[in-house]
Each structure stands twice: as C-alpha cells, then as structure tokens.
C-alpha cells in the first residue's frame, strides 16, 4: 500500500494518502475538493551495506558519497 503526496488545486493544501486501489477517490482534507495533483516524493533509505562505524579511515573524511566508500563506488 503506497503512500502518495498530493497538493489540492483548489486551496493549495499539501497532504498524504495511503492508496488502496486506483479507483479510490482522493479528496482534500481542507476543502474536500477532488481536484489534486500527485507530487513527486523524496525519501531517505538506510544502506544495508557497510555502516559508517565500520568503514576504514584511510579514505576521505566527511561521510556521504566517496567519504569512506559507503556509497559503494569504491
């Protein structure tokens, strides 16, 4: 069951909904309008690979991509 983010075209309210099926009617919690736009979501996910605590200190410092090989590029 995915969670989608919407913005209401009538009042500008931003909200999230769990969508059970494509036929589900999505309405704004503020004004009850069904005129909405699906927004692109950005989410964070934890890497299952190396942890930052277990990485070696021989590479560049600072973490993140190429900051110790945690991104998998080395």
C-alpha positions in Angstrom: 0.0 0.0 0.0 1.9 3.1 -1.2 1.6 6.5 0.4 1.2 9.3 -2.1 1.7 13.0 -1.6 -0.9 15.4 -3.2 -1.4 19.1 -3.5 -5.0 20.5 -3.8 -5.6 22.5 -6.9 -8.4 24.5 -5.2 -6.8 25.6 -1.9 -3.1 24.6 -2.2 -3.2 22.2 0.8 -0.5 19.5 0.8 -1.4 16.1 2.2 -0.6 12.4 2.1 -2.9 9.4 1.5 -2.5 5.6 1.6 -3.9 4.4 -1.7 -5.6 1.0 -1.6 -6.6 1.0 -5.2 -6.6 3.1 -8.4 -10.3 3.6 -8.1 -10.1 5.3 -4.7 -11.3 8.9 -4.7 -8.8 11.2 -3.1 -10.2 14.4 -1.6 -8.5 17.3 0.2 -8.8 17.3 4.0 -9.1 21.1 4.0 -11.8 21.8 1.3 -12.9 18.3 0.2 -12.1 19.0 -3.4 -11.2 16.0 -5.6 -9.0 18.2 -7.8 -5.5 17.3 -6.8 -2.0 16.8 -8.3 0.2 13.9 -7.4 3.6 15.1 -6.2 7.0 13.5 -6.5 8.2 12.2 -3.2 11.7 12.3 -1.8 12.6 9.7 0.8 15.6 8.5 2.7 16.7 4.9 2.9 19.3 3.4 5.1 22.0 1.5 3.3 22.2 -2.2 4.1 25.9 -2.4 3.1 28.7 -1.1 5.2 27.9 1.1 8.2 29.8 4.3 8.8 31.0 3.0 12.1 32.7 0.0 10.4 34.3 1.9 7.5 38.0 2.5 7.4 39.5 5.9 8.0 42.0 5.7 5.1 39.7 7.4 2.6 38.5 11.0 2.5 36.6 12.2 5.6 33.2 13.7 5.8 30.9 10.8 5.1 28.4 10.6 2.3 29.3 9.6 -1.3 33.0 8.9 -1.6 33.5 9.8 2.1 34.6 6.4 3.1 33.3 4.1 0.4 29.8 3.9 2.0 28.2 4.7 -1.4 29.6 1.5 -3.0 31.6 3.3 -5.7 35.0 2.1 -4.4 
